[in-house]
Amino acid sequence: MTKEIKVKMKEYGITSVPTTIIDRSIKFVGIPDFPWICGDDLYMKLKKDYPLKKDN
């Protein structure tokens, strides 16, 4: 694991794998239990249900 990866993990608060970060605004942790079919509908669902929350 590189220093760059460690910095990103700390920045996004990643403590478990798999974690998916999308557009610095969505954070999904774990394996999804819903269809992960790329498109606008999925993006809107993820943005609404899984916003990235940074601890400041």
C-alpha positions, -999 to +999 in steps of 0.1 A: +000+000+000+014+033-010+015+065+010-009+081-015-034+054-009-031+057+029-037+095+026-068+090+004-081+064+029-077+088+058-092+117+037-123+097+029-126+079+062-122+045+047-119+018+074-131-013+055-128-028+021-146-028-003-154+009-002-164+028-034-160+066-037-177+083-066-171+119-077-160+129-041-196+130-031-208+094-028-194+067-004-206+031-005-192+006+019-195-031+013-210-053-014-243-038-027-275-058-022-291-041-052-284-042-089-253-021-097-262-012-132-245+021-142-268+049-152-285+080-141-310+061-119-282+044-099-262+076-096-292+095-082-299+067-057-263+065-045-261+103-043-293+104-022-288+073+000-249+072+004-236+108+006-199+111+014-196+124+050-162+137+059-153+140+096-140+176+101 
